Structure formats: C-alpha cells, structure tokens
Amino acid sequence: MSVQFTILGSGSSGNCAYVETENCRILIDAGFSPRQIRARLASIGKTPEKLSAILITHEHSDHISGLLGLADKFHIPVFCNRGTQDGTIWALKTKWDSKKQPAFADADGTAHLKAKIDWHLFDTGGSFEIGDVGIETFSIPHDAQDPVGFILRTASGNIGFATDLGHTTKLVLDRIRAANVLVLESNHDVKMLQDCPRRSWALKQRILGRHGHISNATAADTVAQIMSAGLKQLYLAHLSRECNKPELAQHVMAEQLHHIGATHVQLQIAAQDLPCATLEI
C-alpha cells in the first residue's frame, strides 16, 4: 500500500493534515472544528473513528480548535511535548470557561482536561514511533510554549512539517533537508503586510519578528538552502488571507525553483477552505 497524504486545510483560520500508511492513520494538528475535520475527512473517504493518533505542533487555536472534540469522543491518542500540553490545556480551559461550560463548575479544569485526553508526551528533539511511521521532532522559533516541526519517516518517503516559524534556524534547515514531501510556511508578502490597514503596528511587528511567521521570500530562500534530488513535492502553507495571495506565493517560489534548476519539484499551494488533492507517495 502506498502512503497517502492530504492537507485538509491550511491558513490563519485552521490547519490540519492527514497521513495514512498500511498500519496507521495520523492527523497533524486539529485546527478546525470537529465537525469541519470530520467533513473534510469524509471528502477523501476517511473517518475520525479510524485515526491512530493526533500530532500537535503547538497550542495556538488554529492548530487545536478541534482537538478536544475529536480526541475525547473517538479516544484518539494525542502526541505533543509538555509545553504544548500545558498551553493547550490553558487555551481549551479559557475557551470553555468563557462559555460557562458546566464541566468546570465543580472540578479543576486542568485536571478535567488532562483526564479527557489520552496524552502521550515527547521531549522536543526526540523520536518515537506510531505504527509503521517513525516521527522525529525538532524545535522551531515561534511565539508558543514549545513549538515543534515534524519529520514523518515512512516506507515510501519522508514527510516534513515546518509551519508557524519566524525564521529558519540551522536546526530547522538540517531537519527538513531529509523531507521528500515538505509542508513549508509561506505566510505573507512583506509589502502587503506593511501596507495592510487592518493590522496594527504591534501585530505587524509580531508577524515580522523572529518568532512570528516567514514571508514568501524567506520561504523561497529556505528551499534554496535545503534543495536536494530527494525533495519531490513542496506545499506552501499557512498563507495569510489579507497579506498574501496564492498566485503571489506560487510565483515567488516558482521563480526560485527555476533559478536553482529544481525542475523535479512539484509545487502546490495549500488552501484554507478546501483539502488538497491526495498525494500518493
């Protein structure tokens, strides 16, 4: 059986991807509502009941919105580090408290959430296995508790995730160089961000900072630095609705690929609203 890979959606409003091998089915992040994730899985003929695990990169809402609803209802193990667990519990408890959910009326919310989810904690930089997939974790620079990227090693090839990062460190470059399929952030066009009237100065500085998000130009430079004959498929992810355009991100990266002679790489833009076509590796 070939490995199947589908980005169910990616952007500032939600991020989620699906990997299926012969022995396991994994979600990477759960940033849409449980209903949305279920619908997007159904659109590719899959169901959450058969999920083996959910991997979480960090605790921001566009990566964990559907986590509790899926993990609790379908008893799906959740893999993350301690910092992400703490941040996720705080974020979920704050959300539930704001809605006056009765689940927290007579009990400590933290204890409740720890009990509701089957947590499997890893140390950042460590490796572990889920079924026939080897998973390597690495630190990324972003304004979260302990954000990580992943390399998923399968019998058919390696899938890399590096989204939500303010700059590409030597560690990030070293890790994603192993990817045959790479999901890389290409969040914004710098000029569009600087000119955006709906973004405050403080928010612009956060996005442009070294723990914010990388631009189209930085994504293109990153790919030039890690290019090899082994990289076959490149997805540009986490595009800003207001400060980027798919055709602009595509153009900047395509020009870079042409410049470095990387004609063997297939380039695709991950959309917020619809899943990408399933890739068979």
N, C-alpha and C positions, 0 to 999 in steps of 0.2 A: 504494500500500500504506500502510495506517495504521501508526503506531508502536505497538508492543506493549511493555507494561511490567508486570513481575511482581516483587513482593518474594517471594523464595524462602523467606525466614525472617528474623526479626529479634528479638534479645534478648541477654541476657548470655552465652548459650552459643553464639552464632553469628549472623552477619549476611551476607546475600548477596542481590543483586537482579539482574534481567536486563532488558536493553533491546534490542529488535530494530527495526531500520529496514529500508528496502529494500536497503541496501548493507552493513550491518554488524550484528554481534551482540556485545554487551558485557556482561560481568559487572562489577558494582560490589561490591568486596570478595569474599572467598572464605573465609568464616569457619566453614564446616562441613568435614567430611572430604570428600575427593574422591568417595568412594562416595555420601555423602549429597547432595552437589551434583549428581552425575550422576543420582541417583534423583529429585531434585526437578525437575531439568530435564526428565527423561523424563515426569514427571507433567503437564507442559504441552506435551509433544510436541517437546522440543528435545534436542539432544545437545552435549556439550562439544567434539566434533570440529569443529564449525562456528563456534566462537567466534572473533571477530576480536581481542579484547583483554580484559584484566582491569585494572580501575582499583582502586587501593588507597588508602583514606583514611588509614590509619595501621597500625602494626605489632603491635597487640595481638592476642592469639591468636584472639579471637572475630571477627577480620577477615581472618586469613591462614592458618588451620589447613589449608585445602585447597590453598593456593597452589602449593606445590612439586609436589605430585602431579598437578595439572592442567596447570600451565604447562610442566613438563618433558615429561610424557607426550604432550601434544597440541600442543606447540610454539606456545603462545599467548603473544603479547607481553604484558608486564606494565608498566603505566604508573604511576609514583609519583615522588616527589621524592627527593633524595639522603638526607635524614634518615630517611625511611621505608624506603628500600632498606637503609641501614646497620642500622636497628633490626630489620628483617625478617630479614636475614641472621644477625644475632646471635641472634634468637629461634629461628630454624629450626636453627641450628648447636647451640644449647644443648639443644634438644629431641632432635636426632639423637645428640649426644654422650651424653646421659643414657640412651639406649637402646643405646649401644655399637654404633652403625651402622658397618659396615666401610668405608663410603665415606670416612670421615675418618681412617682408620687410618694411611695413608701420604701424605696430602696435606693442605695447609692447607684447613680447612673453608670459610673465607671465599672463597678463590679457587674452590673447587669449586662453591659455591652461585652465585657470580657467573657461572660458566660454564654452569650447568644451567638458568638462567632468561634469557630474552631481555628484558633490562631496557630500558625507554625512560624516561629521566629528564626531568622537567619542573621548572621553577622555580616555587615557590609564588607564586600570583598571576598566573601566566602562562596562556596559552591554546594549544590545539592542536586538531588535527582527527583523527578516526578515521573513515574513510569519509565518510559524509554527516552526521556528528554533530560539531558544534563543542563543545569542552569547555573550560569556564572553571574555574579553581581558586582557592580562597581559604582563608586561614588560619583555623583555629578554635582556641579555647582548651581544650586537653585535655592530660592528662599523658602525652604521647607525644613522639617526637623532633620531628616537624614535621607535625602532623595537618592535614588539609585537608577542605573540603567541595567539592562539585562542582555546577555548573550544566551540564546537557547540553542543548544547543540543537539541536532537530530541526525538520524542515519542518512538523511538526504541533503543536509546542509545546515549552516548556522544562521539564525535569525537574530539580528541586533536591534535594540531599542535605545535611542538616546534622544529623548524629548524633554522639554522644560529644563533647559540649561542656559546659563547666562554667557558662558564661553566654553570653548573646548580645551580642556586640560590635556597634558601629555598622557595622563592615565586614560582619559576617555578615548583619545586617538589610538592608544595601544590596544584597548579592548575592542573597539568597533572595527578595527582593521581585520578582525577574524570573520566578519559577517559576510555571508553570501547574499543575504537579503537584509537590507538596512532600512529601518524607520528612523528618520532624522528630522529634527525640528527645523522649520524654515518659517519662523513666526511672522516677521514683519519686513516691510521696506522702510528703511530708516527715515527717508524724507516724508513718506506718508504718515509715519508715526509722529514725527516732529511737527507736521502741519495739521494733525488731527485736532479739530476744535472740541471734540467730546472727551478728550483725555486730559486730565490735569497734569501740571508740570511734575508733580510728585510721582504720578503713575508712569509718566514717560521716563523719568529717571530710573524708576524701579525696573521697567522693561529693558532699558538700555544698559543697566548695570551688570556687573559681573556675576550676579546671582539672579538675573532676570530671564530673558529669552533671546535666542540668537536670530539674527536677521537673515534674509535671503543671501546676502553677500558672504556672511560668515559661514553659512551652511555650505555654500559653493567652495569656499576656501578649505573647509573641513574635508570635503570629499576629495579635493585635490591632494590633500596630505595623506589620506588613507587609501587611495586608489590602488587596486591590485586586479589581477586577472580573475581572482576569485569572487569579486563583487559582481553579481549578475542583475540584481533588482534593487532599485532605490525608490523609497517612498518619501515624499516631503510631507511632513505632518505638522499639526498644531498651527495652521495658518490663521492669522487674525482676520476677522470679518471686516473690521474697519480700517486696518492699517496694512493690508496686503491684498493681492489679487492672485488667484490661481495661475492666470496666464503670465503674470509678472514673475512669480516664483519659478514657474516652469522655464521661462526664458532665461533667467539668470543662471539656473543650474544647467540647462541645455547648452548654453554658451560655454560654461566651464568644462562640461564633459567633452564638447567638441575641441576645446582648446588643448586639453590634455590627451586627446586621442582615445577617450574611453567609449568607443563606439559599441562595445559589448554590453554596456549597462542599459537596462530598461528603466525608464523614468516614469513615475506616476505620482499624481497629486492626491493625497488623502482628503476626502471631503468631510464636512461636518454632518451633513444631512443624510447621506446615503453610504452604505457599505461599498468598499472597493470590490472589484471582481476578485473571486477567489483565485489565489495563486497556488498551483501545484508544483512543489519543489522536487 
